[in-house]
Amino acid sequence: MNGSGTPVPDPALGTLLARANVQGWWGAERVASARHRVYRVQSREGALLARLAPLAPRFATSIADEGRVLARVAAVGIAPELLYFGEDGGLVTRWIDDPAWSPAELGCAAGAEALARKLEMLHSVELDMPVFDPVRAARAYSEALPAAVRDTPAIAVRLAALARELEDFVSDADCSRLAHNDLVPANVVGWPEPMLVDWEYAAPFDRRFDLACITALTPLAGRERDRLLAANGLLPAARRELADVERLVRLLSWSWALAERARDPAAPHPREWLNRLERAL
C-alpha cells in the first residue's frame, strides 16, 4: 500500500518512491519501455516519471555517469527536473505530459530553432567522464545475437561494415563536449520548448551524431530537413558530410533493433524499427 492506502502495482516502485521521499502519491500507470520498468505516478507534487532499476543488460553509459549527466542537464533546463537518482539506476523526474515531437514540429521554423537552441546548450556542457563508444555498443549488439543470425551472410557483411565505418568516424570525432547519443525523435518532448529525455547513452562525443540521429530517423521532407540543418548552422558542404553520419546512425540503430528482437521476439517496437530501417539502408 502507498500512503493513501492504494495497492502498489510493483513493490519495487513503492521502495523507489519512498527513497525519493515522494509524499502523497495515489496512482501509478506502467508505460511502454523496451528495457525498463517505467511508471507515470500521480502525486501531490504533480505527475512524475519513476524508472526502476534496469533489469536487462546495459550497453550504455555506466549508471553512475548517467546520474551525473542527468543532474547537469536538468540543472540547465535541457532535461526534466531530476528528483532522485539511486546507485542502482532507479530514478524519479518530473513527467512531461506533451507527446514526442512529430516530423512537422521538428521541421517547422519554430521547432527547428527551439531544438537548435537546446542542442547548443547541450553541446556546450563539459563533463569529465569516458567518451561515448559506439564501437563497443555495436559489438555488444552483435554479441547479443544468436550465432545463426549473426553469421547470416547479409547480416555479417552489414555488421562488419558498421564496425569498420564506426572506427573510422570515432578516430576523427570531436569528443570535447557532452552529447545525447540517442536523440531519436521519441526522446524530444514538450512543445514549444523541448525537453530531451532518455539519457542512458549520454557522454562526450561528436555533436554531429545527435543531429544525425534526428535527421536519419525522422521522415522529413526536403524543405523541413534543410530548415532543421540551417537552424543548427550546417552549411551545404557540412550537410554532405552529415549524410555519412546518418548512414552510421541507421546501421547502429538497425543492429540495436536486431539485438532487441533476438532478446524478445514478441516485442513490436524492434520489429517496427527493423522494417523502417531496412527500407532506408
C-alpha positions in Angstrom: 0.0 0.0 0.0 1.1 3.6 -0.5 0.4 6.5 1.8 -3.2 6.8 0.6 -3.9 3.1 1.0 -3.8 2.3 -2.7 -2.2 -1.1 -3.6 1.3 -0.7 -5.1 1.5 -2.3 -8.6 5.1 -3.2 -8.1 6.7 -3.4 -4.6 10.0 -2.0 -6.0 8.1 1.1 -7.1 7.0 1.8 -3.6 10.6 1.4 -2.4 11.9 3.7 -5.0 9.3 6.4 -4.2 10.0 6.1 -0.5 13.7 6.6 -1.2 12.9 9.6 -3.3 10.8 11.0 -0.5 7.7 11.3 -2.7 4.8 12.1 -0.4 1.1 11.5 -1.1 1.1 9.6 -4.3 -2.0 7.6 -5.2 -1.7 6.1 -8.7 0.9 4.6 -11.0 0.5 3.6 -14.6 3.1 1.4 -16.4 4.3 3.0 -19.6 5.9 1.3 -22.6 9.7 0.9 -22.4 11.9 -1.6 -24.2 14.4 -2.1 -21.4 12.9 -0.6 -18.2 10.0 -0.7 -15.8 8.7 2.9 -16.1 5.7 4.3 -14.4 3.7 7.6 -14.6 3.0 8.4 -11.0 0.3 10.8 -9.7 1.3 12.7 -6.6 0.8 15.9 -4.6 3.8 17.3 -6.5 2.2 16.6 -9.9 2.8 13.8 -12.4 6.2 12.1 -12.0 8.2 9.6 -14.0 9.6 6.7 -12.0 12.1 4.3 -13.5 13.0 1.2 -11.6 16.5 -0.3 -11.6 17.3 -1.8 -15.1 16.5 -5.5 -15.5 18.2 -6.0 -18.9 21.9 -5.7 -19.6 23.0 -2.1 -20.3 25.0 -1.3 -23.5 25.4 2.3 -22.5 26.9 4.8 -20.1 27.5 3.5 -16.5 24.7 4.1 -14.0 26.9 6.4 -12.0 27.8 8.6 -15.1 24.1 8.6 -16.2 23.3 10.1 -12.8 26.0 12.8 -13.2 24.7 13.7 -16.7 21.1 13.9 -15.6 21.9 16.2 -12.7 23.8 18.6 -15.0 21.4 18.7 -17.9 18.3 19.0 -15.6 20.0 21.9 -13.8 20.4 23.9 -17.1 16.9 23.1 -18.4 17.7 20.6 -21.1 16.0 17.7 -19.3 13.1 17.4 -16.9 13.8 18.2 -13.2 15.6 15.3 -11.5 14.1 14.5 -8.1 16.1 11.3 -7.3 18.7 9.1 -8.7 19.8 5.9 -7.0 23.0 3.9 -7.1 21.1 1.0 -8.8 19.8 3.3 -11.6 16.3 3.9 -10.2 15.2 7.5 -10.8 12.4 9.9 -10.4 11.9 13.0 -12.6 9.1 15.4 -13.5 6.7 13.9 -16.1 6.3 15.8 -19.3 2.7 15.5 -20.5 3.3 16.6 -24.0 4.0 13.9 -26.6 7.1 13.3 -28.6 7.6 15.8 -31.4 6.2 14.9 -34.8 8.2 15.4 -38.1 6.1 18.5 -38.7 7.2 20.0 -35.4 10.8 19.1 -35.9 10.8 20.6 -39.4 8.9 23.8 -38.9 10.7 27.1 -38.3 9.8 27.4 -34.6 10.6 23.8 -33.9 13.9 23.8 -35.7 15.1 26.9 -33.9 14.0 25.7 -30.5 15.7 22.3 -30.9 18.9 24.1 -32.2 18.9 26.2 -29.0 18.7 23.1 -26.8 21.4 21.3 -28.8 23.7 24.3 -28.5 23.1 24.3 -24.7 23.8 20.6 -24.6 26.9 20.7 -26.7 28.4 23.4 -24.5 28.4 21.2 -21.4 31.8 19.8 -20.4 31.9 16.7 -18.1 35.0 14.7 -17.1 33.8 11.2 -18.0 34.5 8.5 -20.5 33.5 9.3 -24.1 30.7 7.5 -25.8 32.0 4.3 -27.5 29.6 3.3 -30.3 32.1 0.6 -31.4 31.6 -1.1 -28.1 27.9 -0.7 -28.3 27.8 -2.2 -31.8 30.0 -5.1 -30.6 27.6 -5.7 -27.7 24.6 -5.7 -30.0 26.3 -8.2 -32.3 27.4 -10.5 -29.5 23.8 -10.5 -28.2 22.6 -12.1 -31.5 22.3 -15.9 -31.8 25.2 -17.2 -33.9 22.7 -18.4 -36.6 21.5 -14.8 -37.0 24.9 -13.1 -36.7 26.5 -15.4 -39.2 23.9 -15.0 -41.9 25.9 -13.6 -44.9 23.9 -10.4 -45.4 23.8 -9.6 -41.7 27.5 -10.5 -41.2 28.5 -8.1 -44.1 26.4 -5.3 -42.7 27.8 -5.8 -39.1 31.4 -5.8 -40.5 30.7 -2.6 -42.4 29.2 -0.9 -39.3 32.3 -1.8 -37.2 34.7 -0.5 -39.8 32.8 2.7 -40.5 32.3 3.4 -36.8 36.0 3.0 -36.1 36.8 5.5 -38.9 34.3 8.0 -37.6 35.5 7.7 -34.0 39.1 8.2 -35.0 38.2 11.7 -36.3 35.4 12.7 -33.8 35.5 15.8 -31.7 34.6 14.4 -28.2 35.2 17.6 -26.2 31.5 18.3 -25.3 28.6 16.3 -24.0 26.2 14.7 -26.5 22.9 12.8 -26.0 23.9 10.0 -28.4 20.3 8.5 -28.6 18.4 11.5 -29.9 15.7 9.6 -31.7 12.5 11.7 -32.3 10.7 9.9 -29.4 13.2 11.5 -27.0 12.3 15.1 -27.9 9.2 16.0 -25.9 7.3 19.2 -24.8 6.0 21.9 -27.1 7.0 24.6 -27.9 10.1 24.4 -25.7 11.6 20.9 -26.0 13.0 18.7 -23.2 15.3 15.8 -24.0 14.7 12.5 -22.2 16.3 9.0 -22.0 19.9 9.9 -21.3 21.4 6.4 -20.9 23.9 6.8 -23.8 24.9 10.4 -23.0 28.6 11.1 -22.8 31.1 13.3 -24.5 31.0 12.7 -28.3 30.8 14.4 -31.7 27.9 16.8 -31.9 27.2 15.7 -35.4 25.9 12.4 -34.1 23.0 14.0 -32.2 21.8 15.9 -35.3 22.2 12.8 -37.5 20.0 10.8 -35.1 17.2 13.2 -35.7 17.6 13.6 -39.5 18.4 9.9 -40.1 15.4 8.6 -38.2 12.7 11.2 -38.9 10.8 11.2 -42.2 11.4 14.9 -43.0 10.5 16.5 -46.3 13.4 18.2 -48.2 12.4 21.7 -47.1 11.9 20.6 -43.5 15.3 18.9 -43.4 17.0 22.0 -44.9 15.3 24.2 -42.3 16.4 22.0 -39.4 20.0 21.8 -40.7 20.2 25.5 -41.3 18.9 26.2 -37.8 21.8 24.1 -36.5 24.3 26.1 -38.5 25.2 23.4 -41.1 26.4 24.8 -44.4 25.8 22.8 -47.6 29.3 21.2 -47.5 28.8 20.1 -44.0 25.4 18.6 -44.8 27.1 16.3 -47.3 29.3 15.1 -44.6 26.3 14.6 -42.3 24.9 12.0 -44.8 27.8 9.7 -43.9 27.0 10.1 -40.2 23.3 9.4 -40.9 24.2 6.1 -42.5 26.1 5.2 -39.3 23.1 6.1 -37.2 20.9 3.9 -39.3 23.3 1.0 -39.2 23.8 1.3 -35.4 20.0 1.6 -34.9 19.5 -1.5 -37.1 22.0 -3.5 -35.1 20.2 -2.4 -31.8 16.8 -3.4 -33.2 18.2 -6.8 -34.3 19.6 -7.5 -30.9 16.3 -6.4 -29.2 14.3 -8.6 -31.5 16.5 -11.6 -30.6 16.1 -10.8 -26.9 12.3 -10.5 -27.1 10.9 -11.8 -30.4 7.3 -10.8 -29.4 8.1 -7.1 -28.8 6.6 -5.0 -31.5 9.0 -2.0 -31.2 12.1 -3.7 -32.6 10.2 -5.2 -35.4 8.8 -1.8 -36.4 12.3 -0.3 -36.3 13.8 -3.1 -38.4 11.1 -2.7 -41.0 11.7 1.0 -41.3 15.4 0.8 -41.3 15.6 -2.0 -43.9 13.9 0.3 -46.3 16.4 3.1 -45.6 19.6 1.1 -45.8 
